[in-house]
Amino acid sequence: MKHAIAVLLCAGTLTWTAPEPVFAANGVIERACRTSGRNSATPRLCGCIQAVANHSLSRSERRRAAKLFKDPNMAQEIRQSDRRSDETFWKNYRAFGDLARRSCS
């Protein structure tokens, strides 16, 4: 019984003192985010956004999304495009943005 209580107390202590996850993902989106000139573009936030992108966008989609940091007007062009590839990218990009907003805020 004493052993079980000690294990539970230790487990609770370990859980309580566990550090917050660090997002150290490097990639095209992380670099574009950091060089975007936005005050809120901290290394932690940009790394988190990159980590989300790594799981939700293909490599080519990540490269394309990184370009939107430099040219936000391009997003409007893609959104209004009738090309199927642009529609697919926009759908994936929106899902990525929603997930990044929830995960990284």
Buried (B, 14 or more C-beta within 10 A) or exposed (E): EEEEEEEEEEEEEEEEEEEEEEBEBEBBBBBBBBEBEEEEBEEEBBBBBBBBBBEBBEEEBBBBBBBBBEEEEEBEEBEEEEEEEBEEBBEBBEEBBEBBEEBBE
